[in-house]
C-alpha cells in the first residue's frame, strides 16, 4: 500500500475501516476512523462521524460529543449531528443544554427524527422542573 499515492492510501484506509465497521469489528474500525478523522482529507468528516457513532454506541459519551460537535457545521453530516448531541445530553442528564439545542433545531423545517427530538425535549422539561 505504501507504493500508492497518498490520496489512494487514504481512500484504502477509509474503505478498510468502513468494512470493519460494517462487519461490527468496532475496535479495529475505531482505530482506522480515529486516524482518518484527525487528517485533512475528503474522508475526514465521514471518519469523524463513524468514529463518533462507534463511541456513542459504546458509551464514552464525552468523546462522541466532541466528534458530533465538530460535525454540526459540516455540509453533509451537519443535519444528523444534532440528533446524536440531543441523545448524549439526555443520556448524561444534561437537560439545560438539551433544551437549548432542541429548541434551536426544531425551528428548522427539516429535522432528522423530529418526533424523537420533541420527546427528548418534553422529558427534559419535565426532569428539569423542581
NORSULZI-V653226 format. One record per residue. N is the residue number from 1. RES is the residue in one small letter. SS is DSSP state (2 for helix, 1 for strand, 0 for the rest). PHI is phi in radians with two decimals (NA if undefined). PSI is psi in degrees with one decimal (none if undefined). Layout:
# NORSULZI-V653226
n | res | ss | phi | psi
N | RES | SS | PHI | PSI
N | RES | SS | PHI | PSI
This chain:
# NORSULZI-V653226
n | res | ss | phi | psi
1 | x | 0 | NA | -25.7
2 | x | 0 | -1.20 | -12.4
3 | x | 0 | -1.47 | -12.7
4 | x | 0 | -1.35 | 153.0
5 | x | 0 | -1.07 | 155.5
6 | x | 2 | -0.94 | -42.5
7 | x | 2 | -1.11 | -36.7
8 | x | 2 | -1.29 | -33.2
9 | x | 2 | -1.11 | -41.7
10 | x | 2 | -1.10 | -43.4
11 | x | 2 | -1.08 | -43.7
12 | x | 2 | -1.11 | -40.8
13 | x | 2 | -1.11 | -41.0
14 | x | 2 | -1.13 | -46.3
15 | x | 2 | -1.11 | -36.1
16 | x | 2 | -1.17 | -45.9
17 | x | 2 | -1.10 | -40.0
18 | x | 2 | -1.15 | -41.4
19 | x | 2 | -1.07 | -41.6
20 | x | 2 | -1.12 | -38.7
21 | x | 2 | -1.08 | -47.1
22 | x | 2 | -1.13 | -29.1
23 | x | 0 | -1.52 | 5.6
24 | x | 0 | 1.08 | 33.5
25 | x | 0 | -1.67 | 64.3
26 | x | 2 | -1.05 | -39.4
27 | x | 2 | -1.14 | -38.3
28 | x | 2 | -1.25 | -42.3
29 | x | 2 | -1.09 | -40.4
30 | x | 2 | -1.04 | -40.8
31 | x | 2 | -1.05 | -45.8
32 | x | 2 | -1.14 | -46.8
33 | x | 2 | -1.17 | -34.7
34 | x | 2 | -1.07 | -46.2
35 | x | 2 | -1.10 | -43.7
36 | x | 2 | -1.29 | -30.3
37 | x | 2 | -1.25 | -20.1
38 | x | 0 | -1.67 | 2.0
39 | x | 0 | -2.04 | 129.3
40 | x | 0 | -1.16 | 116.8
41 | x | 0 | -2.89 | 175.6
42 | x | 0 | -1.19 | -11.9
43 | x | 0 | -1.78 | 1.4
44 | x | 2 | -1.09 | -49.0
45 | x | 2 | -1.13 | -45.8
46 | x | 2 | -1.09 | -38.9
47 | x | 2 | -1.15 | -39.5
48 | x | 2 | -1.10 | -41.2
49 | x | 2 | -1.07 | -53.0
50 | x | 2 | -1.13 | -38.8
51 | x | 2 | -1.05 | -47.9
52 | x | 2 | -1.13 | -38.8
53 | x | 2 | -1.11 | -43.8
54 | x | 2 | -1.08 | -44.8
55 | x | 2 | -1.10 | -39.9
56 | x | 2 | -1.06 | -44.6
57 | x | 2 | -1.27 | -24.1
58 | x | 2 | -1.62 | -2.1
59 | x | 0 | 1.37 | 8.8
60 | x | 0 | -1.42 | 79.0
61 | x | 2 | -1.11 | -32.4
62 | x | 2 | -1.10 | -42.7
63 | x | 2 | -1.19 | -40.2
64 | x | 2 | -1.13 | -40.6
65 | x | 2 | -1.01 | -44.0
66 | x | 2 | -1.07 | -43.2
67 | x | 2 | -1.13 | -45.2
68 | x | 2 | -1.18 | -32.7
69 | x | 2 | -1.07 | -41.8
70 | x | 2 | -1.07 | -32.6
71 | x | 2 | -1.44 | -11.4
72 | x | 0 | -0.98 | -34.2
73 | x | 0 | -1.66 | 2.4
74 | x | 0 | -1.28 | 135.2
75 | x | 0 | -1.07 | -41.4
76 | x | 0 | -1.56 | -38.8
77 | x | 0 | -1.86 | -1.5
78 | x | 2 | -1.10 | -26.0
79 | x | 2 | -1.32 | -26.0
80 | x | 2 | -1.52 | -33.5
81 | x | 2 | -0.97 | -43.8
82 | x | 2 | -1.04 | -32.9
83 | x | 2 | -1.05 | -47.4
84 | x | 2 | -1.21 | -35.9
85 | x | 2 | -1.06 | -44.7
86 | x | 2 | -1.06 | -43.1
87 | x | 2 | -1.07 | -44.1
88 | x | 2 | -1.14 | -45.0
89 | x | 2 | -1.01 | -41.9
90 | x | 2 | -1.13 | -48.6
91 | x | 2 | -1.16 | -23.9
92 | x | 0 | -1.75 | 6.5
93 | x | 0 | 1.27 | 22.4
94 | x | 0 | -1.65 | 80.7
95 | x | 2 | -1.34 | -35.0
96 | x | 2 | -1.12 | -49.1
97 | x | 2 | -1.09 | -34.3
98 | x | 2 | -1.09 | -46.2
99 | x | 2 | -1.06 | -46.5
100 | x | 2 | -1.06 | -47.8
101 | x | 2 | -1.11 | -47.5
102 | x | 2 | -1.09 | -42.7
103 | x | 2 | -1.10 | -38.6
104 | x | 2 | -1.13 | -47.5
105 | x | 2 | -1.35 | -26.1
106 | x | 2 | -1.29 | -10.8
107 | x | 0 | -1.27 | -19.7
108 | x | 0 | -1.40 | 152.9
109 | x | 0 | -1.24 | -47.7
110 | x | 0 | -1.78 | 110.8
111 | x | 0 | -2.20 | 125.1
112 | x | 0 | -1.23 | 127.6
113 | x | 0 | 1.03 | 49.0
114 | x | 2 | -0.93 | -46.5
115 | x | 2 | -1.04 | -40.7
116 | x | 2 | -1.18 | -39.6
117 | x | 2 | -1.10 | -42.9
118 | x | 2 | -1.10 | -41.8
119 | x | 2 | -1.09 | -44.3
120 | x | 2 | -1.11 | -40.3
121 | x | 2 | -1.10 | -47.1
122 | x | 2 | -1.07 | -44.1
123 | x | 2 | -1.18 | -35.8
124 | x | 2 | -1.13 | -41.2
125 | x | 2 | -1.03 | -46.7
126 | x | 2 | -1.04 | -48.7
127 | x | 2 | -1.27 | -24.8
128 | x | 2 | -1.53 | -8.5
129 | x | 0 | -1.35 | 134.3
130 | x | 0 | -1.56 | none
